[in-house]
Amino acid sequence: MAPGAEIAQGACRDFAFPAHVHEGLTLGSVVSGREYFQIKDQHIPAGRGAVYIVPPDTMHGGYSYQRSGWRYISLYITPDAIARLFDDNAYSFDLRWMPIVQDTTVARTLAQSLQEMAHHPARLCVDVALVKAVSIVCSANVYDSTSAAFVSQVKDRRLCNVRDFIDAHFQTDISLEQLATVAGWSRQHLIATFKKHFGGTPYAYLVARRLTVARNRILAGDPLAVVAVECGFCDQSHLNRHFVRVFGQSPAAYARSLAA
């Protein structure tokens, strides 16, 4: 898999992914079962064959639609990695997004590409599948412009400033007053506006950002106790509690499962 891209598989039954965020694009498919896909206050049922797309830095989650749960394959790829796939950088996230791909032919093509990335032994096949999938996602073919929109690129500079402030100071104990000052809004208006555009409160986004950085450092082999403190958690047990809520297992178990 290309640097900055990661393919993951999972099976969930009695587990719910609370709202979380990824620094890059998420492309996934439901392999079996059914889930509720949660994004921006919508809870959308997604069954076998459904393909979902989440723009970078967008809060989302999922939980079982039925007792048997669901299985999934997901691709996570950073904007920098996407840029490296296109010589002219001719792609954009400034589009209207539907979280579930509506075109069944496109959905089948994307699902097949994810299967190849997850299971094919030949590196060339995996690389071709990656480029094919990302090319489709970054084209207008995926989108339904007549439907309710999910705009991934936030236009309001004040919101961008708040997001950027959280990204730059996620290790610290940020206050709502600080964020309100950055935005030039009241605290109440900041919370409502931030949640509308990012799908979660500023605190939820802060925790999600901490977990993203912590996860990358854990996979790089950094000591858990050090990661916890340097990512803004009180201690290792505090990191563990949040990590289990989002990823379904402890940081140590998560790292072992990917190393296996």
C-alpha positions as CSV (number, residue, x, y, z in Angstrom):
1,M,0.0,0.0,0.0
2,A,1.3,3.5,-0.9
3,P,2.6,5.7,2.0
4,G,-0.2,7.6,3.6
5,A,-2.8,5.0,2.7
6,E,-4.1,2.2,4.9
7,I,-6.6,-0.6,4.3
8,A,-8.5,-2.0,7.3
9,Q,-11.1,-4.7,7.8
10,G,-13.3,-5.4,10.8
11,A,-16.4,-7.1,12.1
12,C,-18.7,-5.4,14.6
13,R,-21.6,-6.9,16.5
14,D,-22.3,-5.4,19.9
15,F,-20.2,-2.3,19.3
16,A,-20.8,1.2,18.2
17,F,-18.2,3.6,16.8
18,P,-18.8,6.9,18.5
19,A,-18.2,10.1,16.5
20,H,-14.6,10.3,15.4
21,V,-12.5,11.9,12.7
22,H,-9.8,10.9,10.3
23,E,-7.2,13.3,8.9
24,G,-7.7,11.9,5.4
25,L,-10.4,10.6,3.1
26,T,-12.3,7.5,4.2
27,L,-13.7,5.1,1.6
28,G,-15.5,2.0,2.9
29,S,-17.9,-0.8,2.0
30,V,-20.2,-3.0,4.0
31,V,-19.2,-6.5,3.2
32,S,-22.0,-8.2,5.1
33,G,-24.8,-7.4,7.6
34,R,-26.2,-3.9,8.1
35,E,-25.1,-0.9,10.0
36,Y,-26.4,2.6,10.7
37,F,-23.9,5.1,9.3
38,Q,-23.9,8.3,11.4
39,I,-22.7,11.6,10.0
40,K,-23.8,15.2,10.6
41,D,-26.8,14.3,12.7
42,Q,-28.1,11.8,10.1
43,H,-28.4,8.0,10.9
44,I,-28.4,6.2,7.5
45,P,-29.0,2.5,7.2
46,A,-26.3,0.8,5.1
47,G,-26.5,-2.8,4.1
48,R,-24.3,-5.3,2.2
49,G,-22.8,-3.7,-0.8
50,A,-23.2,-0.1,0.4
51,V,-20.2,2.1,-0.1
52,Y,-19.6,5.2,2.0
53,I,-17.3,8.2,1.6
54,V,-16.2,10.5,4.4
55,P,-14.2,13.7,3.6
56,P,-11.2,14.5,5.8
57,D,-11.8,16.0,9.2
58,T,-15.5,15.1,9.2
59,M,-17.0,13.6,12.4
60,H,-18.8,10.2,11.7
61,G,-19.6,7.0,13.5
62,G,-21.5,3.7,13.1
63,Y,-23.5,1.1,15.0
64,S,-25.3,-2.2,14.3
65,Y,-28.6,-2.1,12.5
66,Q,-29.3,-5.7,13.4
67,R,-28.1,-8.3,16.0
68,S,-25.7,-10.0,13.6
69,G,-23.8,-6.8,13.2
70,W,-21.8,-6.0,10.1
71,R,-18.4,-6.5,8.4
72,Y,-16.5,-3.8,6.5
73,I,-13.5,-2.9,4.5
74,S,-12.2,0.7,4.8
75,L,-9.5,2.7,3.0
76,Y,-7.9,5.7,4.8
77,I,-5.8,7.9,2.7
78,T,-4.3,11.3,3.5
79,P,-4.6,14.4,1.2
80,D,-0.9,14.3,0.6
81,A,-1.0,10.7,-0.5
82,I,-3.9,11.5,-2.9
83,A,-1.8,14.4,-4.3
84,R,1.0,12.0,-5.0
85,L,-1.3,9.8,-7.1
86,F,-2.0,12.7,-9.5
87,D,0.9,14.4,-11.2
88,D,-1.0,17.6,-11.8
89,N,-2.7,17.5,-8.4
90,A,-6.0,17.8,-10.3
91,Y,-8.4,16.8,-7.6
92,S,-10.6,18.6,-5.1
93,F,-12.6,18.0,-2.0
94,D,-14.7,21.1,-2.7
95,L,-17.7,19.0,-3.8
96,R,-21.1,18.2,-2.5
97,W,-20.8,14.8,-0.8
98,M,-23.4,12.1,-0.3
99,P,-22.1,9.8,2.5
100,I,-23.5,6.7,0.7
101,V,-22.7,6.3,-3.0
102,Q,-26.0,6.3,-4.9
103,D,-24.9,5.0,-8.3
104,T,-25.0,1.1,-7.9
105,T,-22.5,0.6,-10.8
106,V,-20.0,3.0,-9.2
107,A,-20.6,1.4,-5.8
108,R,-19.8,-2.1,-7.1
109,T,-16.6,-0.8,-8.8
110,L,-15.4,0.8,-5.6
111,A,-16.3,-2.2,-3.5
112,Q,-14.4,-4.5,-5.8
113,S,-11.4,-2.2,-5.6
114,L,-11.5,-2.3,-1.8
115,Q,-11.6,-6.1,-2.0
116,E,-8.5,-6.2,-4.2
117,M,-6.7,-3.8,-1.9
118,A,-7.5,-5.9,1.1
119,H,-7.0,-9.4,-0.3
120,H,-5.0,-9.5,-3.5
121,P,-1.4,-10.8,-3.0
122,A,0.1,-8.8,-6.0
123,R,1.3,-5.4,-5.1
124,L,0.7,-4.1,-8.6
125,C,-2.9,-5.1,-8.4
126,V,-3.3,-3.3,-5.1
127,D,-1.6,-0.2,-6.4
128,V,-3.9,-0.1,-9.5
129,A,-7.0,-0.7,-7.4
130,L,-6.0,2.2,-5.1
131,V,-5.5,4.6,-8.0
132,K,-8.7,3.5,-9.6
133,A,-10.8,4.0,-6.5
134,V,-9.3,7.4,-5.6
135,S,-9.8,8.6,-9.2
136,I,-13.4,7.7,-9.0
137,V,-13.9,9.3,-5.6
138,C,-12.3,12.5,-6.8
139,S,-14.5,12.7,-9.9
140,A,-18.1,14.0,-10.2
141,N,-19.4,10.5,-10.9
142,V,-19.9,9.7,-7.3
143,Y,-22.0,12.7,-6.4
144,D,-25.7,13.5,-6.7
145,S,-25.8,17.3,-6.9
146,T,-29.6,17.3,-6.4
147,S,-29.4,15.7,-3.0
148,A,-28.7,17.0,0.5
149,A,-25.0,17.9,0.6
150,F,-22.1,17.3,2.8
151,V,-19.5,20.0,2.0
152,S,-16.1,18.8,3.1
153,Q,-14.3,22.1,2.5
154,V,-15.4,24.6,5.1
155,K,-15.7,28.1,3.6
156,D,-16.0,30.2,6.7
157,R,-12.5,31.3,7.6
158,R,-13.5,31.7,11.3
159,L,-14.4,28.0,11.5
160,C,-11.2,27.1,9.7
161,N,-9.3,29.2,12.3
162,V,-10.9,27.3,15.1
163,R,-10.2,23.9,13.6
164,D,-6.6,24.9,12.9
165,F,-6.2,26.2,16.4
166,I,-7.4,22.8,17.8
167,D,-5.1,21.0,15.4
168,A,-2.1,23.1,16.5
169,H,-2.8,22.9,20.3
170,F,-4.5,19.5,20.7
171,Q,-1.9,18.5,23.4
172,T,-3.0,21.4,25.7
173,D,-6.1,22.0,27.9
174,I,-8.0,24.2,25.4
175,S,-10.8,26.3,26.8
176,L,-14.1,27.2,25.0
177,E,-13.2,30.9,25.8
178,Q,-10.0,30.6,23.7
179,L,-11.9,29.1,20.8
180,A,-14.6,31.7,21.0
181,T,-11.9,34.4,20.9
182,V,-10.3,32.9,17.9
183,A,-13.7,32.8,16.1
184,G,-15.0,36.1,17.4
185,W,-18.3,34.5,18.3
186,S,-20.2,33.8,21.5
187,R,-19.5,30.4,23.0
188,Q,-23.1,29.2,22.2
189,H,-22.8,30.3,18.6
190,L,-19.4,28.7,18.2
191,I,-20.7,25.3,19.5
192,A,-23.7,25.3,17.3
193,T,-21.8,26.4,14.2
194,F,-18.9,24.1,14.7
195,K,-21.2,21.1,15.2
196,K,-23.2,22.0,12.1
197,H,-20.2,22.0,9.8
198,F,-18.0,19.4,11.4
199,G,-20.6,17.0,12.8
200,G,-19.5,17.2,16.4
201,T,-18.7,19.7,19.2
202,P,-15.3,21.3,19.5
203,Y,-14.5,18.9,22.4
204,A,-15.5,15.9,20.3
205,Y,-13.2,17.1,17.5
206,L,-10.4,17.7,20.0
207,V,-10.6,14.1,21.4
208,A,-10.8,12.7,17.8
209,R,-7.7,14.6,16.8
210,R,-5.8,13.4,19.9
211,L,-6.8,9.8,19.1
212,T,-5.7,10.2,15.4
213,V,-2.2,11.4,16.5
214,A,-2.0,8.8,19.3
215,R,-3.0,6.0,17.0
216,N,-0.2,6.9,14.5
217,R,2.4,7.1,17.2
218,I,1.3,3.8,18.7
219,L,1.6,2.1,15.3
220,A,5.1,3.6,15.0
221,G,6.0,1.9,18.3
222,D,6.1,4.8,20.7
223,P,5.6,3.9,24.4
224,L,1.9,4.2,25.4
225,A,2.6,6.2,28.6
226,V,4.6,8.8,26.6
227,V,2.0,8.9,23.8
228,A,-0.8,9.5,26.3
229,V,0.8,12.5,27.9
230,E,2.1,14.0,24.8
231,C,-1.2,13.7,23.0
232,G,-3.1,15.6,25.7
233,F,-4.5,12.7,27.8
234,C,-4.2,12.7,31.6
235,D,-2.5,9.3,31.6
236,Q,-2.4,6.0,29.9
237,S,-5.6,4.8,31.4
238,H,-7.3,7.9,30.1
239,L,-6.0,7.2,26.6
240,N,-7.1,3.6,26.9
241,R,-10.7,4.5,27.8
242,H,-11.1,6.8,24.8
243,F,-9.2,4.4,22.5
244,V,-11.4,1.5,23.3
245,R,-14.6,3.5,22.7
246,V,-13.5,4.4,19.2
247,F,-11.5,1.4,18.0
248,G,-13.1,-1.3,20.1
249,Q,-9.9,-2.6,21.7
250,S,-7.0,-1.3,23.8
251,P,-4.1,0.5,22.1
252,A,-1.8,-2.4,22.7
253,A,-4.2,-4.9,21.3
254,Y,-4.9,-2.7,18.3
255,A,-1.2,-2.5,17.5
256,R,-0.8,-6.2,17.9
257,S,-3.7,-6.9,15.5
258,L,-2.2,-4.8,12.8
259,A,1.3,-6.3,13.3
260,A,0.0,-9.8,13.0
